[in-house]
């Protein structure tokens, strides 16, 4: 089966597809070393127009399936394996999702358009109404800070949300519109100081997430999947507080936790995704190890030299690194440099190992 993956950063999907035995092609904005190693052919998107994207895709020939990443959901391809565009648009809208959760009785932070946030209790999380991965999130503590944010010209594109403290976590699931199965739980690493200066940037995962609230996470996630009619691989983000769970948002696509999910559970998520379009759901599996992922962000503009490139390629071949930039590639301040991966018998062992790896690479980039 021939599949085409189009996305800003498609490496995890492409390599999962290749491991599952698919013939896989890719259009993305990085064409990292490991993506090119996995793909049968890959081309750099750059700032291609929609017309140019179709032209690039046609160079690969006819496809049996097309996977569209965030921002590309409205491209008009045959055989798209993903949520319908109207479903993805609805779920991506955090304001509409908040209203839906309220109607369903699902615990969710109080949420308003940024322009109507004055009545909410401080502190408030300010975030884009659609997308972002936490990079554009910020916290305001009083009316003065709120007024300053509201004065921004694009304020209408943001929402204000009750700030919830606790452990960020997520459920990975596979859906078939009328059925769904949670395949694993993940602890999320957000704004980790040794990895990034951005306080709410997504920095990786630990899988599995061991919690007394597992049953409730599964129930809420499957309820949400059925309510929205989600297809294929999707994720639901939570905050586990001292009092219980709060659902934060839904990701109607492959998630960043794919790497640790596959390492921890020994499963192939891409294959499960494709099979869901024939109505097949995977059976829940027990994890075989803990897996930890760290995304290292650049503290300053960095040019990847030969020494760093070779080191990361060695780690890649040992399945300890991913998203490997080319020699000579320029990484701007606060952009991801690479992804580090480790496994262990316990959460603590996996985390200790990946932190050690991340700090080693960080020192190499700060010379």
C-alpha positions, 0 to 999 in steps of 0.5 A: 500500500502506497501512502503520502504524508503531508505535514510540517514535521512528518517524521514520526508518522513516516517512520511508523508507516515504514516500520509497518511495511507501507510504501511511504512518501512525504512532503514536509518542512524539515526533511530530517535525516531520519525522515529521508531514511524512512521514506521511499521519497521525500520533498521539502515543502518550504512555503509552497502554495496549495497549487505547488503542493498538489504538483509536488504530490503528483510527482510520487504518482497515485496513492492508496492513502493520504495523511494530512497534518495540522494546517493541511486538513483542507487539501483536496486529495482522494483517499484521505485517511483522517477525520473529515475536514468539518470534524477536524475544524470543529475539534480544533476550535477550543472555544467551540469545544469548551461549549460542547464539553459544558453541554456534555457535563465533561469537566473543562476549564471555564473558557471565554473569547479573549475579548470577554475574559474580564469576568473570569477568575485570575490567573488565566491561561491565554492561548490561540483559539486553534493550534500552537503546541503551547508555544504561544500560551501565556498566563495573565495574573490581573486586569492590567495584564489582561488589558495589555494582551487584549490590545494586541491586534490579533486578540480575536484569535485567542481565548482566555481559560481558567488556569488549572494546576496539576499533572498534564497527561493525555490519552491516545486512542483509535476511533472508527466514528461509531466506536473507539479504543484508548490504546495508552496513557501518557504523561506530558512534559511541558515547559521543562527548563533544561529543554526550553525557555518557553514556559508552556512549550510541549517538550515530550512525554513519558509513557505509560502514565500510571494513575489512579484515574485511569478508568475515568481518563478512558471513559471521558476519552471514548465518550469524546471520540464517539461524540465527535465521530473521531476516526483513526489516531486521536488524542485527548489532553487532560490535567490531573489535579488534586481533586480529579481530572479536567479535560483540556483539549482534543487533538484530531490527529497523530500526536507527539506521544506516538514515539513513546507509545510505540516504544512502551507498548511495542505496537505500531500506531500507523498500522492501527490508524489505517486499519480503523478505516476498515472498521478494525480497532486494536485491542488494548495492550499492556506496556512492556517498558517505560519510554521517555521523550525530550524535545530540545529547543535552541537557546540561541540561533544554532548551525548544526555542525558535522560533529553534532550531526554525526553524534545524533545519527549514531544515537538515531541508529540506536533508537535514542534520537529522532528528528535529526537535522542535516549538517549545516541546517540553521535552527533559530532561537526557540525552535526544536533542535532534535528529539531524544528517546530512552526506555527503562524498567521504571519511569525514573530510569527512563527520565534520568537517561533521557535527561542525561542525553538531552543535557549532553546534546545541549552542551554541544550546541552551546559551545 
